[in-house]
Amino acid sequence: MITTLRNATATLSLATLLASCGGGDGGGMASTPPPVTYKTLAELSGDQTFQSGGITGVPVGPELRNQSTLAFGQGVEIRYSAATDSYNLNNGSGLVVEFAPAQVVNRNDTTVTWQKPAGNGAVDFLSISNPSVNGVKLSYALFGNWTHYQPGADRSYSLVGGVPTQATDVPRSGSATYATQVVGLAARSGQGYYLIGESTGTFSANFGSNSVSTSLTLAGKAPNSTVVTSFGNFNGTGTISSSGPGFTGTLSGSNASGAFSGAFFGPRGIEAGYTFFLNGTTDTTLSIQGALFGKKNWMPRKTSGVEGH
């Protein structure tokens, strides 16, 4: 696999949090996988180009504001150069930043983090993580955070990428549920919270109707605090692209609403991931951003023709 991802590092970001918790539920899906070949992240070598999807917004202290979703394939493009062990990020709107090994500030076996100052007063932070579900690293999905700080032009991107399910290999019948891991960052009245360990979620796909369903139960702690604060329960539905592995949808709960965007990864959508945002409705100071990653739960083959594979 790409050198920096094999030796990645932890930081206080969503990418770091993704390495720390998980959960899940069960299910199955229909049809036999066609003969499509995939390489896992560990098997990748040489130059690579990763498409992404997720959310973007303006960072304001611990909050993310003015958010919007980025459909998979229309988000940040990430190009890896094997010769220089560097990553070139392009947001498609004129912002292009390259991160080299000299800018790495932390690394471990799950996440690598870069910090790159610029002469115009800007500074960029990038973290790329290989998330885990139930303590096992995913084979095809990656998570990234890119934040660009520049007076009057601050922008943050929370992204999913990796080895996506090929368009012709996305199931179009049957259904599946996924074991999941959820993390997030919340802010209320300027106070930040880490949503790690106490947050859970569900994710399922109905490939026959090109739809996904998800739920989030979000709770966490302020830094250096042992008090768990609940931020509520949220449900969401979305639509799977008819021409690729991406999906987008909306989230709602009693005290906040928002949206999510992500994709399926690996053969027959064996893995899935999305990033999301929520804004308070009754409390407009509430802002939440986060990510959910999942791995398909398999069921034994049934005589009805529905199988877990």
C-alpha positions, -999 to 999 in steps of 0.1 A, spaced: 0 0 0 10 37 -2 38 43 22 23 71 43 -10 52 47 8 21 58 25 42 85 -3 67 93 -7 88 125 -33 100 150 -44 136 156 -73 153 173 -95 151 143 -124 130 130 -98 108 114 -83 101 148 -117 94 163 -125 69 136 -98 46 148 -113 44 183 -148 30 183 -174 9 165 -207 -10 166 -231 -28 143 -262 -48 133 -271 -77 109 -285 -85 75 -280 -100 40 -282 -92 3 -291 -109 -29 -273 -121 -61 -238 -137 -67 -209 -113 -73 -198 -109 -109 -161 -115 -118 -148 -80 -110 -113 -76 -97 -104 -53 -68 -72 -44 -50 -73 -37 -14 -57 -5 0 -28 -26 12 -23 -40 -23 -22 -6 -41 12 5 -55 25 33 -77 6 65 -85 -30 66 -75 -60 90 -80 -88 89 -54 -122 104 -60 -142 114 -29 -175 126 -16 -187 140 17 -194 174 32 -178 209 32 -183 240 52 -167 270 69 -148 263 101 -157 288 128 -138 278 160 -151 244 170 -181 247 146 -186 239 110 -211 263 93 -226 270 59 -223 233 51 -232 214 20 -228 179 6 -204 168 -21 -216 139 -42 -191 111 -47 -169 119 -77 -177 156 -74 -157 162 -42 -120 168 -37 -97 148 -60 -66 133 -43 -36 123 -64 -8 103 -49 27 105 -64 48 74 -56 80 91 -67 77 119 -41 54 102 -16 32 133 -18 -5 140 -21 -20 167 -44 -55 178 -34 -78 197 -58 -112 210 -47 -123 217 -83 -127 254 -76 -92 267 -79 -77 255 -46 -48 231 -51 -24 221 -23 3 195 -24 14 178 9 49 163 10 67 141 36 84 171 51 50 184 62 40 153 81 35 162 118 21 129 132 18 93 120 8 59 133 -7 27 118 -41 43 111 -37 80 103 -12 104 88 -14 141 94 2 170 75 5 207 82 15 231 54 19 268 59 18 291 29 35 324 22 2 343 19 -7 336 55 -27 305 47 -21 271 64 -35 237 54 -41 207 75 -47 172 61 -54 139 78 -60 106 60 -72 76 80 -79 39 74 -110 35 97 -119 4 116 -152 -13 124 -153 -35 155 -115 -32 159 -108 -44 123 -94 -20 97 -115 -17 66 -99 -30 34 -112 -5 8 -124 27 25 -105 58 35 -114 89 55 -100 123 51 -101 158 66 -87 188 48 -89 223 63 -77 254 46 -73 285 67 -69 317 49 -83 351 59 -117 354 42 -114 321 25 -115 294 53 -129 260 41 -130 225 55 -137 192 37 -147 159 55 -144 132 29 -147 95 21 -126 78 -6 -106 47 -14 -113 18 -37 -149 25 -47 -173 -2 -59 -173 -2 -97 -204 11 -113 -212 -22 -129 -206 -40 -96 -230 -20 -75 -259 -44 -66 -293 -34 -81 -313 -60 -62 -315 -74 -27 -305 -56 5 -278 -55 31 -271 -42 66 -237 -30 79 -218 -32 112 -209 4 119 -186 28 136 -196 65 143 -176 94 154 -181 132 154 -173 166 167 -200 188 182 -202 224 193 -228 241 214 -225 278 224 -189 277 215 -181 246 236 -166 217 217 -173 180 223 -157 148 211 -184 122 200 -164 91 205 -173 58 221 -207 70 233 -221 75 197 -236 47 177 -254 42 144 -270 19 119 -268 17 81 -286 -4 56 -291 -4 18 -320 -15 -3 -303 -20 -36 -335 -29 -54 -350 5 -47 -316 24 -49 -321 36 -13 -302 37 20 -314 42 56 -294 52 86 -298 63 122 -274 81 146 -274 83 184 -249 110 192 -233 117 226 -199 127 238 -177 146 262 -160 180 263 -122 179 264 -109 169 298 -144 161 311 -160 128 321 -195 140 318 -214 125 288 -237 150 270 -264 136 247 -271 154 214 -301 134 203 -313 107 179 -314 112 142 -328 93 112 -319 96 76 -328 82 42 -310 87 9 -307 77 -27 -280 55 -44 -267 69 -77 -280 50 -107 -247 54 -124 -221 47 -96 -214 38 -60 -223 72 -44 -253 81 -23 -267 112 -6 -295 119 18 -309 139 46 -310 136 84 -335 148 109 -342 147 147 -361 165 174 -335 192 178 -314 193 146 -314 185 109 -288 181 82 -275 159 54 -250 131 45 -230 120 15 -209 89 9 -203 58 -12 -199 20 -13 -164 5 -15 -149 -28 -26 -166 -57 -43 -204 -56 -43 -204 -27 -18 -188 -48 10 -179 -15 28 -197 19 30 -190 53 45 -204 87 47 -198 120 64 -226 142 77 -235 175 93 -263 186 116 -274 221 126 -296 228 156 -332 238 151 -344 247 186 -308 256 196 -292 274 167 -258 273 184 -256 235 179 -234 223 151 -223 187 145 -201 170 120 -191 134 118 -187 102 99 -201 67 97 -183 37 82 -196 2 78 -188 -33 68 -215 -56 54 -230 -82 77 -232 -116 59 -259 -142 63 -258 -178 53 -272 -187 18 -309 -193 19 -330 -215 -3 -351 -185 -14 -321 -173 -33 -312 -145 -9 -276 -149 2 -250 -133 23 -218 -128 3 
